């Protein structure tokens, strides 16, 4: 089996895997009005100006690129690593989709 056919199988496998989100921190620019609305009065000891622009970090959820991760695993450790990655993703998705049992406390 050639490399192209292996990558074709990896793309099909990546399409069949469940969507898993990861957290990513991004920087964005916000106005002083938005900062004040969040309840912040001072930034670095200086009072917030309504018209000024401020940099803020936000955590967002981004979907994992399974195709890229499978390809990386293939180059590093071969098809066995790709199979382990697929199993790990499926197990992770199953764990996170189950609701936690409610504990009954008297």
Biopython code that builds the backbone (N, CA, C, O; Angstrom):
import numpy as np
from Bio.PDB.StructureBuilder import StructureBuilder

atoms = [
    (1, "UNK", "N", (0.847, -1.167, 0.000)),
    (1, "UNK", "CA", (0.000, 0.000, 0.000)),
    (1, "UNK", "C", (0.900, 1.240, 0.000)),
    (1, "UNK", "O", (1.803, 1.368, 0.826)),
    (2, "UNK", "N", (0.636, 2.139, -0.934)),
    (2, "UNK", "CA", (1.439, 3.348, -1.045)),
    (2, "UNK", "C", (1.038, 4.401, -0.028)),
    (2, "UNK", "O", (0.037, 4.271, 0.676)),
    (3, "UNK", "N", (1.852, 5.447, 0.028)),
    (3, "UNK", "CA", (1.621, 6.508, 0.994)),
    (3, "UNK", "C", (0.309, 7.248, 0.695)),
    (3, "UNK", "O", (-0.407, 7.623, 1.623)),
    (4, "UNK", "N", (-0.011, 7.459, -0.575)),
    (4, "UNK", "CA", (-1.229, 8.188, -0.941)),
    (4, "UNK", "C", (-2.473, 7.444, -0.486)),
    (4, "UNK", "O", (-3.424, 8.056, -0.002)),
    (5, "UNK", "N", (-2.470, 6.138, -0.638)),
    (5, "UNK", "CA", (-3.644, 5.363, -0.212)),
    (5, "UNK", "C", (-3.765, 5.339, 1.311)),
    (5, "UNK", "O", (-4.873, 5.289, 1.847)),
    (6, "UNK", "N", (-2.630, 5.373, 2.006)),
    (6, "UNK", "CA", (-2.677, 5.434, 3.470)),
    (6, "UNK", "C", (-3.264, 6.764, 3.934)),
    (6, "UNK", "O", (-4.068, 6.803, 4.865)),
    (7, "UNK", "N", (-2.859, 7.853, 3.280)),
    (7, "UNK", "CA", (-3.393, 9.156, 3.646)),
    (7, "UNK", "C", (-4.881, 9.259, 3.323)),
    (7, "UNK", "O", (-5.629, 9.936, 4.028)),
    (8, "UNK", "N", (-5.305, 8.589, 2.260)),
    (8, "UNK", "CA", (-6.727, 8.571, 1.924)),
    (8, "UNK", "C", (-7.515, 7.876, 3.035)),
    (8, "UNK", "O", (-8.590, 8.333, 3.422)),
    (9, "UNK", "N", (-6.975, 6.775, 3.541)),
    (9, "UNK", "CA", (-7.625, 6.073, 4.650)),
    (9, "UNK", "C", (-7.613, 6.929, 5.913)),
    (9, "UNK", "O", (-8.580, 6.925, 6.675)),
    (10, "UNK", "N", (-6.522, 7.662, 6.138)),
    (10, "UNK", "CA", (-6.452, 8.530, 7.313)),
    (10, "UNK", "C", (-7.490, 9.652, 7.228)),
    (10, "UNK", "O", (-8.087, 10.014, 8.241)),
    (11, "UNK", "N", (-7.712, 10.208, 6.025)),
    (11, "UNK", "CA", (-8.735, 11.245, 5.866)),
    (11, "UNK", "C", (-10.120, 10.699, 6.159)),
    (11, "UNK", "O", (-10.936, 11.375, 6.787)),
    (12, "UNK", "N", (-10.396, 9.470, 5.705)),
    (12, "UNK", "CA", (-11.697, 8.846, 5.993)),
    (12, "UNK", "C", (-11.850, 8.601, 7.493)),
    (12, "UNK", "O", (-12.924, 8.817, 8.054)),
    (13, "UNK", "N", (-10.782, 8.152, 8.136)),
    (13, "UNK", "CA", (-10.814, 7.922, 9.573)),
    (13, "UNK", "C", (-11.034, 9.235, 10.322)),
    (13, "UNK", "O", (-11.810, 9.283, 11.277)),
    (14, "UNK", "N", (-10.358, 10.292, 9.897)),
    (14, "UNK", "CA", (-10.505, 11.595, 10.548)),
    (14, "UNK", "C", (-11.936, 12.107, 10.417)),
    (14, "UNK", "O", (-12.460, 12.719, 11.347)),
    (15, "UNK", "N", (-12.565, 11.866, 9.286)),
    (15, "UNK", "CA", (-13.943, 12.317, 9.084)),
    (15, "UNK", "C", (-14.917, 11.548, 9.968)),
    (15, "UNK", "O", (-15.971, 12.071, 10.330)),
    (16, "UNK", "N", (-14.576, 10.323, 10.315)),
    (16, "UNK", "CA", (-15.485, 9.506, 11.121)),
    (16, "UNK", "C", (-15.308, 9.728, 12.630)),
    (16, "UNK", "O", (-16.150, 9.299, 13.418)),
    (17, "UNK", "N", (-14.229, 10.389, 13.032)),
    (17, "UNK", "CA", (-13.992, 10.615, 14.460)),
    (17, "UNK", "C", (-14.932, 11.701, 14.988)),
    (17, "UNK", "O", (-15.304, 12.613, 14.250)),
    (18, "UNK", "N", (-15.315, 11.604, 16.265)),
    (18, "UNK", "CA", (-16.204, 12.626, 16.838)),
    (18, "UNK", "C", (-15.476, 13.958, 16.999)),
    (18, "UNK", "O", (-14.257, 14.003, 17.166)),
    (19, "UNK", "N", (-16.243, 15.028, 16.946)),
    (19, "UNK", "CA", (-15.660, 16.357, 17.096)),
    (19, "UNK", "C", (-15.297, 16.592, 18.557)),
    (19, "UNK", "O", (-16.122, 16.423, 19.455)),
    (20, "UNK", "N", (-14.059, 16.982, 18.772)),
    (20, "UNK", "CA", (-13.556, 17.259, 20.118)),
    (20, "UNK", "C", (-13.005, 18.672, 20.117)),
    (20, "UNK", "O", (-12.230, 19.040, 19.234)),
    (21, "UNK", "N", (-13.400, 19.459, 21.098)),
    (21, "UNK", "CA", (-12.936, 20.841, 21.189)),
    (21, "UNK", "C", (-11.786, 20.954, 22.166)),
    (21, "UNK", "O", (-11.744, 20.264, 23.184)),
    (22, "UNK", "N", (-10.857, 21.832, 21.843)),
    (22, "UNK", "CA", (-9.771, 22.161, 22.749)),
    (22, "UNK", "C", (-9.878, 23.632, 23.112)),
    (22, "UNK", "O", (-10.524, 24.404, 22.403)),
    (23, "UNK", "N", (-9.257, 24.016, 24.195)),
    (23, "UNK", "CA", (-9.290, 25.414, 24.606)),
    (23, "UNK", "C", (-8.066, 26.130, 24.060)),
    (23, "UNK", "O", (-6.952, 25.605, 24.086)),
    (24, "UNK", "N", (-8.294, 27.329, 23.569)),
    (24, "UNK", "CA", (-7.219, 28.135, 23.016)),
    (24, "UNK", "C", (-7.354, 29.552, 23.558)),
    (24, "UNK", "O", (-8.460, 30.081, 23.661)),
    (25, "UNK", "N", (-6.238, 30.155, 23.901)),
    (25, "UNK", "CA", (-6.230, 31.520, 24.412)),
    (25, "UNK", "C", (-5.875, 32.451, 23.254)),
    (25, "UNK", "O", (-4.856, 32.273, 22.586)),
    (26, "UNK", "N", (-6.742, 33.455, 23.027)),
    (26, "UNK", "CA", (-6.482, 34.421, 21.973)),
    (26, "UNK", "C", (-6.462, 35.816, 22.578)),
    (26, "UNK", "O", (-7.061, 36.053, 23.628)),
    (27, "UNK", "N", (-5.791, 36.715, 21.934)),
    (27, "UNK", "CA", (-5.784, 38.108, 22.350)),
    (27, "UNK", "C", (-6.701, 38.897, 21.441)),
    (27, "UNK", "O", (-6.689, 38.707, 20.225)),
    (28, "UNK", "N", (-7.492, 39.777, 22.018)),
    (28, "UNK", "CA", (-8.378, 40.604, 21.219)),
    (28, "UNK", "C", (-8.380, 42.016, 21.771)),
    (28, "UNK", "O", (-7.955, 42.260, 22.901)),
    (29, "UNK", "N", (-8.865, 42.937, 20.960)),
    (29, "UNK", "CA", (-8.898, 44.340, 21.343)),
    (29, "UNK", "C", (-10.319, 44.716, 21.728)),
    (29, "UNK", "O", (-11.261, 44.454, 20.981)),
    (30, "UNK", "N", (-10.472, 45.332, 22.896)),
    (30, "UNK", "CA", (-11.793, 45.750, 23.366)),
    (30, "UNK", "C", (-11.746, 47.236, 23.705)),
    (30, "UNK", "O", (-10.683, 47.792, 23.980)),
    (31, "UNK", "N", (-12.912, 47.864, 23.680)),
    (31, "UNK", "CA", (-12.984, 49.281, 24.010)),
    (31, "UNK", "C", (-13.110, 49.457, 25.514)),
    (31, "UNK", "O", (-13.395, 48.509, 26.245)),
    (32, "UNK", "N", (-12.896, 50.677, 25.959)),
    (32, "UNK", "CA", (-13.001, 50.984, 27.379)),
    (32, "UNK", "C", (-14.399, 50.756, 27.917)),
    (32, "UNK", "O", (-14.560, 50.354, 29.070)),
    (33, "UNK", "N", (-15.422, 51.007, 27.094)),
    (33, "UNK", "CA", (-16.802, 50.775, 27.516)),
    (33, "UNK", "C", (-17.042, 49.303, 27.844)),
    (33, "UNK", "O", (-17.714, 48.981, 28.824)),
    (34, "UNK", "N", (-16.492, 48.416, 27.022)),
    (34, "UNK", "CA", (-16.651, 46.974, 27.263)),
    (34, "UNK", "C", (-15.934, 46.559, 28.547)),
    (34, "UNK", "O", (-16.432, 45.717, 29.296)),
    (35, "UNK", "N", (-14.772, 47.148, 28.798)),
    (35, "UNK", "CA", (-14.011, 46.827, 30.011)),
    (35, "UNK", "C", (-14.780, 47.292, 31.242)),
    (35, "UNK", "O", (-14.844, 46.576, 32.242)),
    (36, "UNK", "N", (-15.363, 48.482, 31.175)),
    (36, "UNK", "CA", (-16.141, 49.005, 32.296)),
    (36, "UNK", "C", (-17.382, 48.146, 32.524)),
    (36, "UNK", "O", (-17.777, 47.916, 33.667)),
    (37, "UNK", "N", (-18.003, 47.670, 31.434)),
    (37, "UNK", "CA", (-19.184, 46.819, 31.557)),
    (37, "UNK", "C", (-18.850, 45.493, 32.240)),
    (37, "UNK", "O", (-19.720, 44.877, 32.858)),
    (38, "UNK", "N", (-17.607, 45.055, 32.133)),
    (38, "UNK", "CA", (-17.180, 43.820, 32.795)),
    (38, "UNK", "C", (-16.860, 44.050, 34.266)),
    (38, "UNK", "O", (-16.559, 43.100, 34.989)),
    (39, "UNK", "N", (-16.922, 45.298, 34.717)),
    (39, "UNK", "CA", (-16.702, 45.583, 36.127)),
    (39, "UNK", "C", (-15.279, 45.960, 36.490)),
    (39, "UNK", "O", (-14.932, 45.961, 37.671)),
    (40, "UNK", "N", (-14.446, 46.279, 35.516)),
    (40, "UNK", "CA", (-13.055, 46.649, 35.770)),
    (40, "UNK", "C", (-12.961, 48.173, 35.762)),
    (40, "UNK", "O", (-13.394, 48.820, 34.808)),
    (41, "UNK", "N", (-12.390, 48.748, 36.832)),
    (41, "UNK", "CA", (-12.265, 50.198, 36.933)),
    (41, "UNK", "C", (-10.860, 50.688, 36.602)),
    (41, "UNK", "O", (-10.689, 51.805, 36.114)),
    (42, "UNK", "N", (-9.836, 49.841, 36.869)),
    (42, "UNK", "CA", (-8.451, 50.224, 36.647)),
    (42, "UNK", "C", (-7.719, 49.147, 35.868)),
    (42, "UNK", "O", (-7.977, 47.954, 36.028)),
    (43, "UNK", "N", (-6.804, 49.591, 35.026)),
    (43, "UNK", "CA", (-5.927, 48.683, 34.299)),
    (43, "UNK", "C", (-4.506, 49.150, 34.555)),
    (43, "UNK", "O", (-4.141, 50.258, 34.162)),
    (44, "UNK", "N", (-3.709, 48.335, 35.199)),
    (44, "UNK", "CA", (-2.326, 48.657, 35.560)),
    (44, "UNK", "C", (-2.246, 49.936, 36.397)),
    (44, "UNK", "O", (-1.331, 50.741, 36.224)),
    (45, "UNK", "N", (-3.201, 50.114, 37.294)),
    (45, "UNK", "CA", (-3.193, 51.260, 38.183)),
    (45, "UNK", "C", (-3.695, 52.549, 37.558)),
    (45, "UNK", "O", (-3.676, 53.593, 38.210)),
    (46, "UNK", "N", (-4.140, 52.500, 36.317)),
    (46, "UNK", "CA", (-4.641, 53.687, 35.624)),
    (46, "UNK", "C", (-6.138, 53.504, 35.401)),
    (46, "UNK", "O", (-6.593, 52.416, 35.051)),
    (47, "UNK", "N", (-6.899, 54.577, 35.606)),
    (47, "UNK", "CA", (-8.343, 54.509, 35.425)),
    (47, "UNK", "C", (-8.672, 54.224, 33.956)),
    (47, "UNK", "O", (-7.994, 54.715, 33.054)),
    (48, "UNK", "N", (-9.717, 53.428, 33.728)),
    (48, "UNK", "CA", (-10.109, 53.021, 32.377)),
    (48, "UNK", "C", (-10.737, 54.201, 31.646)),
    (48, "UNK", "O", (-11.649, 54.852, 32.156)),
    (49, "UNK", "N", (-10.231, 54.466, 30.436)),
    (49, "UNK", "CA", (-10.785, 55.501, 29.576)),
    (49, "UNK", "C", (-11.824, 54.860, 28.655)),
    (49, "UNK", "O", (-11.559, 53.819, 28.053)),
    (50, "UNK", "N", (-13.000, 55.472, 28.544)),
    (50, "UNK", "CA", (-14.094, 54.881, 27.770)),
    (50, "UNK", "C", (-13.760, 54.746, 26.285)),
    (50, "UNK", "O", (-14.218, 53.807, 25.633)),
    (51, "UNK", "N", (-12.977, 55.663, 25.751)),
    (51, "UNK", "CA", (-12.692, 55.667, 24.311)),
    (51, "UNK", "C", (-11.410, 54.937, 23.944)),
    (51, "UNK", "O", (-11.139, 54.729, 22.761)),
    (52, "UNK", "N", (-10.626, 54.547, 24.921)),
    (52, "UNK", "CA", (-9.345, 53.882, 24.649)),
    (52, "UNK", "C", (-9.569, 52.419, 24.283)),
    (52, "UNK", "O", (-10.615, 51.844, 24.582)),
    (53, "UNK", "N", (-8.581, 51.832, 23.636)),
    (53, "UNK", "CA", (-8.610, 50.412, 23.267)),
    (53, "UNK", "C", (-7.688, 49.651, 24.209)),
    (53, "UNK", "O", (-6.603, 50.127, 24.543)),
    (54, "UNK", "N", (-8.119, 48.476, 24.634)),
    (54, "UNK", "CA", (-7.349, 47.641, 25.551)),
    (54, "UNK", "C", (-7.237, 46.232, 24.978)),
    (54, "UNK", "O", (-8.115, 45.757, 24.258)),
    (55, "UNK", "N", (-6.128, 45.583, 25.321)),
    (55, "UNK", "CA", (-5.924, 44.195, 24.905)),
    (55, "UNK", "C", (-6.430, 43.275, 26.000)),
    (55, "UNK", "O", (-6.177, 43.496, 27.185)),
    (56, "UNK", "N", (-7.149, 42.239, 25.589)),
    (56, "UNK", "CA", (-7.721, 41.298, 26.549)),
    (56, "UNK", "C", (-7.528, 39.885, 26.014)),
    (56, "UNK", "O", (-7.590, 39.653, 24.806)),
    (57, "UNK", "N", (-7.298, 38.956, 26.912)),
    (57, "UNK", "CA", (-7.174, 37.552, 26.531)),
    (57, "UNK", "C", (-8.483, 36.837, 26.782)),
    (57, "UNK", "O", (-9.125, 37.030, 27.815)),
    (58, "UNK", "N", (-8.873, 36.005, 25.824)),
    (58, "UNK", "CA", (-10.092, 35.219, 25.955)),
    (58, "UNK", "C", (-9.770, 33.761, 25.670)),
    (58, "UNK", "O", (-8.902, 33.446, 24.856)),
    (59, "UNK", "N", (-10.480, 32.885, 26.351)),
    (59, "UNK", "CA", (-10.352, 31.458, 26.099)),
    (59, "UNK", "C", (-11.531, 31.018, 25.258)),
    (59, "UNK", "O", (-12.685, 31.223, 25.635)),
    (60, "UNK", "N", (-11.238, 30.408, 24.110)),
    (60, "UNK", "CA", (-12.298, 29.945, 23.219)),
    (60, "UNK", "C", (-12.110, 28.458, 22.950)),
    (60, "UNK", "O", (-11.016, 27.917, 23.103)),
    (61, "UNK", "N", (-13.188, 27.817, 22.550)),
    (61, "UNK", "CA", (-13.135, 26.399, 22.196)),
    (61, "UNK", "C", (-12.960, 26.286, 20.686)),
    (61, "UNK", "O", (-13.720, 26.875, 19.916)),
    (62, "UNK", "N", (-11.951, 25.524, 20.274)),
    (62, "UNK", "CA", (-11.716, 25.304, 18.846)),
    (62, "UNK", "C", (-11.712, 23.804, 18.581)),
    (62, "UNK", "O", (-11.183, 23.042, 19.391)),
    (63, "UNK", "N", (-12.283, 23.368, 17.478)),
    (63, "UNK", "CA", (-12.295, 21.933, 17.177)),
    (63, "UNK", "C", (-10.903, 21.439, 16.790)),
    (63, "UNK", "O", (-10.126, 22.145, 16.147)),
    (64, "UNK", "N", (-10.616, 20.212, 17.200)),
    (64, "UNK", "CA", (-9.330, 19.611, 16.857)),
    (64, "UNK", "C", (-9.321, 19.229, 15.385)),
    (64, "UNK", "O", (-10.344, 18.818, 14.838)),
    (65, "UNK", "N", (-8.172, 19.365, 14.751)),
    (65, "UNK", "CA", (-8.006, 18.960, 13.366)),
    (65, "UNK", "C", (-7.477, 17.518, 13.375)),
    (65, "UNK", "O", (-6.271, 17.287, 13.455)),
    (66, "UNK", "N", (-8.406, 16.553, 13.290)),
    (66, "UNK", "CA", (-8.004, 15.143, 13.384)),
    (66, "UNK", "C", (-7.114, 14.737, 12.219)),
    (66, "UNK", "O", (-6.199, 13.931, 12.391)),
    (67, "UNK", "N", (-7.371, 15.285, 11.037)),
    (67, "UNK", "CA", (-6.564, 14.915, 9.875)),
    (67, "UNK", "C", (-5.109, 15.302, 10.087)),
    (67, "UNK", "O", (-4.210, 14.510, 9.803)),
    (68, "UNK", "N", (-4.868, 16.505, 10.578)),
    (68, "UNK", "CA", (-3.499, 16.954, 10.825)),
    (68, "UNK", "C", (-2.837, 16.111, 11.918)),
    (68, "UNK", "O", (-1.671, 15.737, 11.795)),
    (69, "UNK", "N", (-3.584, 15.813, 12.989)),
    (69, "UNK", "CA", (-3.015, 15.027, 14.079)),
    (69, "UNK", "C", (-2.718, 13.596, 13.651)),
    (69, "UNK", "O", (-1.704, 13.027, 14.055)),
    (70, "UNK", "N", (-3.593, 13.010, 12.836)),
    (70, "UNK", "CA", (-3.335, 11.653, 12.340)),
    (70, "UNK", "C", (-2.111, 11.634, 11.430)),
    (70, "UNK", "O", (-1.291, 10.719, 11.501)),
    (71, "UNK", "N", (-1.993, 12.642, 10.582)),
    (71, "UNK", "CA", (-0.841, 12.709, 9.680)),
    (71, "UNK", "C", (0.457, 12.854, 10.472)),
    (71, "UNK", "O", (1.462, 12.221, 10.147)),
    (72, "UNK", "N", (0.432, 13.692, 11.518)),
    (72, "UNK", "CA", (1.610, 13.881, 12.362)),
    (72, "UNK", "C", (1.983, 12.567, 13.057)),
    (72, "UNK", "O", (3.157, 12.201, 13.119)),
    (73, "UNK", "N", (0.984, 11.871, 13.573)),
    (73, "UNK", "CA", (1.253, 10.584, 14.224)),
    (73, "UNK", "C", (1.779, 9.562, 13.237)),
    (73, "UNK", "O", (2.640, 8.753, 13.583)),
    (74, "UNK", "N", (1.274, 9.587, 12.011)),
    (74, "UNK", "CA", (1.753, 8.648, 10.992)),
    (74, "UNK", "C", (3.227, 8.891, 10.691)),
    (74, "UNK", "O", (4.006, 7.941, 10.614)),
    (75, "UNK", "N", (3.616, 10.144, 10.521)),
    (75, "UNK", "CA", (5.018, 10.447, 10.224)),
    (75, "UNK", "C", (5.933, 10.100, 11.388)),
    (75, "UNK", "O", (7.063, 9.660, 11.177)),
    (76, "UNK", "N", (5.465, 10.290, 12.597)),
    (76, "UNK", "CA", (6.315, 10.041, 13.756)),
    (76, "UNK", "C", (6.428, 8.559, 14.100)),
    (76, "UNK", "O", (7.528, 8.058, 14.334)),
    (77, "UNK", "N", (5.278, 7.847, 14.132)),
    (77, "UNK", "CA", (5.305, 6.470, 14.640)),
    (77, "UNK", "C", (4.530, 5.461, 13.804)),
    (77, "UNK", "O", (4.391, 4.313, 14.226)),
    (78, "UNK", "N", (4.025, 5.839, 12.646)),
    (78, "UNK", "CA", (3.372, 4.884, 11.767)),
    (78, "UNK", "C", (1.895, 4.692, 12.067)),
    (78, "UNK", "O", (1.293, 5.447, 12.830)),
    (79, "UNK", "N", (1.323, 3.660, 11.445)),
    (79, "UNK", "CA", (-0.117, 3.414, 11.537)),
    (79, "UNK", "C", (-0.550, 2.993, 12.940)),
    (79, "UNK", "O", (-1.694, 3.237, 13.325)),
    (80, "UNK", "N", (0.332, 2.371, 13.706)),
    (80, "UNK", "CA", (-0.024, 1.984, 15.076)),
    (80, "UNK", "C", (-0.359, 3.212, 15.924)),
    (80, "UNK", "O", (-1.298, 3.184, 16.719)),
    (81, "UNK", "N", (0.406, 4.278, 15.752)),
    (81, "UNK", "CA", (0.142, 5.505, 16.496)),
    (81, "UNK", "C", (-1.185, 6.120, 16.070)),
    (81, "UNK", "O", (-1.884, 6.709, 16.894)),
    (82, "UNK", "N", (-1.542, 5.990, 14.796)),
    (82, "UNK", "CA", (-2.816, 6.523, 14.309)),
    (82, "UNK", "C", (-3.973, 5.752, 14.929)),
    (82, "UNK", "O", (-4.991, 6.342, 15.289)),
    (83, "UNK", "N", (-3.824, 4.461, 15.055)),
    (83, "UNK", "CA", (-4.876, 3.643, 15.673)),
    (83, "UNK", "C", (-5.028, 4.016, 17.154)),
    (83, "UNK", "O", (-6.146, 4.110, 17.658)),
    (84, "UNK", "N", (-3.918, 4.224, 17.838)),
    (84, "UNK", "CA", (-3.971, 4.625, 19.250)),
    (84, "UNK", "C", (-4.620, 6.001, 19.395)),
    (84, "UNK", "O", (-5.387, 6.226, 20.330)),
    (85, "UNK", "N", (-4.319, 6.925, 18.478)),
    (85, "UNK", "CA", (-4.909, 8.257, 18.520)),
    (85, "UNK", "C", (-6.429, 8.166, 18.343)),
    (85, "UNK", "O", (-7.184, 8.799, 19.082)),
    (86, "UNK", "N", (-6.867, 7.383, 17.371)),
    (86, "UNK", "CA", (-8.306, 7.242, 17.122)),
    (86, "UNK", "C", (-9.010, 6.650, 18.340)),
    (86, "UNK", "O", (-10.091, 7.108, 18.711)),
    (87, "UNK", "N", (-8.413, 5.641, 18.962)),
    (87, "UNK", "CA", (-8.994, 5.032, 20.158)),
    (87, "UNK", "C", (-9.065, 6.041, 21.298)),
    (87, "UNK", "O", (-10.063, 6.107, 22.015)),
    (88, "UNK", "N", (-8.012, 6.820, 21.463)),
    (88, "UNK", "CA", (-7.975, 7.816, 22.538)),
    (88, "UNK", "C", (-9.037, 8.893, 22.324)),
    (88, "UNK", "O", (-9.675, 9.324, 23.284)),
    (89, "UNK", "N", (-9.233, 9.331, 21.089)),
    (89, "UNK", "CA", (-10.232, 10.363, 20.800)),
    (89, "UNK", "C", (-11.634, 9.835, 21.075)),
    (89, "UNK", "O", (-12.459, 10.536, 21.661)),
    (90, "UNK", "N", (-11.905, 8.615, 20.658)),
    (90, "UNK", "CA", (-13.234, 8.029, 20.884)),
    (90, "UNK", "C", (-13.488, 7.873, 22.383)),
    (90, "UNK", "O", (-14.570, 8.209, 22.863)),
    (91, "UNK", "N", (-12.508, 7.369, 23.122)),
    (91, "UNK", "CA", (-12.659, 7.215, 24.575)),
    (91, "UNK", "C", (-12.860, 8.565, 25.254)),
    (91, "UNK", "O", (-13.683, 8.684, 26.162)),
    (92, "UNK", "N", (-12.120, 9.576, 24.827)),
    (92, "UNK", "CA", (-12.251, 10.908, 25.412)),
    (92, "UNK", "C", (-13.643, 11.483, 25.148)),
    (92, "UNK", "O", (-14.255, 12.076, 26.037)),
    (93, "UNK", "N", (-14.132, 11.307, 23.937)),
    (93, "UNK", "CA", (-15.458, 11.824, 23.591)),
    (93, "UNK", "C", (-16.549, 11.106, 24.382)),
    (93, "UNK", "O", (-17.524, 11.730, 24.801)),
    (94, "UNK", "N", (-16.391, 9.806, 24.587)),
    (94, "UNK", "CA", (-17.376, 9.053, 25.371)),
    (94, "UNK", "C", (-17.363, 9.491, 26.825)),
    (94, "UNK", "O", (-18.421, 9.619, 27.441)),
    (95, "UNK", "N", (-16.190, 9.722, 27.380)),
    (95, "UNK", "CA", (-16.079, 10.159, 28.770)),
    (95, "UNK", "C", (-16.738, 11.511, 28.984)),
    (95, "UNK", "O", (-17.429, 11.720, 29.980)),
    (96, "UNK", "N", (-16.525, 12.420, 28.057)),
    (96, "UNK", "CA", (-17.050, 13.770, 28.224)),
    (96, "UNK", "C", (-18.512, 13.898, 27.854)),
    (96, "UNK", "O", (-19.140, 14.897, 28.205)),
    (97, "UNK", "N", (-19.075, 12.930, 27.160)),
    (97, "UNK", "CA", (-20.487, 13.026, 26.779)),
    (97, "UNK", "C", (-21.404, 12.467, 27.861)),
    (97, "UNK", "O", (-22.592, 12.789, 27.892)),
    (98, "UNK", "N", (-20.863, 11.632, 28.751)),
    (98, "UNK", "CA", (-21.690, 11.053, 29.813)),
    (98, "UNK", "C", (-21.933, 12.082, 30.908)),
    (98, "UNK", "O", (-20.995, 12.739, 31.359)),
    (99, "UNK", "N", (-23.183, 12.227, 31.338)),
    (99, "UNK", "CA", (-23.428, 13.139, 32.454)),
    (99, "UNK", "C", (-22.903, 12.526, 33.749)),
    (99, "UNK", "O", (-22.938, 11.311, 33.941)),
    (100, "UNK", "N", (-22.419, 13.390, 34.622)),
    (100, "UNK", "CA", (-21.893, 12.903, 35.895)),
    (100, "UNK", "C", (-23.043, 12.460, 36.780)),
    (100, "UNK", "O", (-24.079, 13.123, 36.826)),
    (101, "UNK", "N", (-22.875, 11.338, 37.489)),
    (101, "UNK", "CA", (-23.959, 10.868, 38.372)),
    (101, "UNK", "C", (-24.147, 11.822, 39.549)),
    (101, "UNK", "O", (-23.188, 12.359, 40.102)),
    (102, "UNK", "N", (-25.382, 12.009, 39.903)),
    (102, "UNK", "CA", (-25.690, 12.868, 41.038)),
    (102, "UNK", "C", (-25.460, 12.116, 42.342)),
    (102, "UNK", "O", (-25.924, 10.988, 42.510)),
    (103, "UNK", "N", (-24.755, 12.737, 43.242)),
    (103, "UNK", "CA", (-24.519, 12.083, 44.519)),
    (103, "UNK", "C", (-25.640, 12.491, 45.472)),
    (103, "UNK", "O", (-25.986, 13.666, 45.590)),
    (104, "UNK", "N", (-26.183, 11.506, 46.131)),
    (104, "UNK", "CA", (-27.267, 11.761, 47.073)),
    (104, "UNK", "C", (-26.678, 11.908, 48.470)),
    (104, "UNK", "O", (-26.104, 10.968, 49.019)),
    (105, "UNK", "N", (-26.829, 13.091, 49.031)),
    (105, "UNK", "CA", (-26.329, 13.356, 50.372)),
    (105, "UNK", "C", (-27.526, 13.643, 51.261)),
    (105, "UNK", "O", (-28.393, 14.445, 50.914)),
    (106, "UNK", "N", (-27.567, 12.987, 52.402)),
    (106, "UNK", "CA", (-28.701, 13.222, 53.303)),
    (106, "UNK", "C", (-28.639, 14.564, 53.979)),
    (106, "UNK", "O", (-29.525, 14.900, 54.764)),
]
sb = StructureBuilder()
sb.init_structure("model")
sb.init_model(0)
sb.init_chain("A")
sb.init_seg("    ")
for serial, (resi, resn, name, xyz) in enumerate(atoms, 1):
    if name == "N":
        sb.init_residue(resn, " ", resi, " ")
    sb.init_atom(name, np.array(xyz, "f"), 0.0, 1.0, " ", f" {name:<3s}", serial, name[0])
structure = sb.get_structure()
